[in-house]
Amino acid sequence: MEPTLNIEDRVLVIKNELFDQKFKTGDIVVFYPPNLIIETNPYKNFINSLQFWNTQSSDNYQNSALIKRIIGLSGDEIEIKADGQIFVNRILYTVENIQLSKNFTNQKYQVPQGSIFVLGDNRGNSQDSRYIGFIPEENIIGKAFYIIYPFENFNSLNDWR
């Protein structure tokens, strides 16, 4: 998620279990990859979510939570051009500080109902929906709201609604 987040950054995540959150394109969310079996015991779920802080290795991405930006919601059409531009429902999607990569091929995705499409902000080096697939909404842990550590990096990530 560089440059939005640095590897050593820690974020405050408001879990979906606590608040009924509505997601929109551009939100930064924490989620489990689509092929990960999700624990249904709330106590074990809570303990597993705490482990997110120590599992940032990209080698272990299939066994841990990930943090990415929502690009598409259920029913959206996503088109990624070879020059790195992204269109959501045929409208150019832009976010400040995104590192575009010019080595894409033209790709189109139709987000299925009950899923989201996510991309990392460092598009040339991100294990995101282009590689791991659509993220079922039930795999979303919550929305990241603030960078809370290191303190000098304190910053808002998403708007409260």
ABEGO torsion letter per residue (X at the ends): XOAABBAABBBBBBBAAABBBBBBBGBBBBBBBAABBBBABAAAAAAAAAAAAABABAAAAAABBBBBBBABBBGBBBBBBAAGBBBBGGBBBBBBGBBBBAABBBBBBBBBBGBBBBBBABAABBBBAAAAEBBBAAABAEBBABBAOBAAABBBABBBX
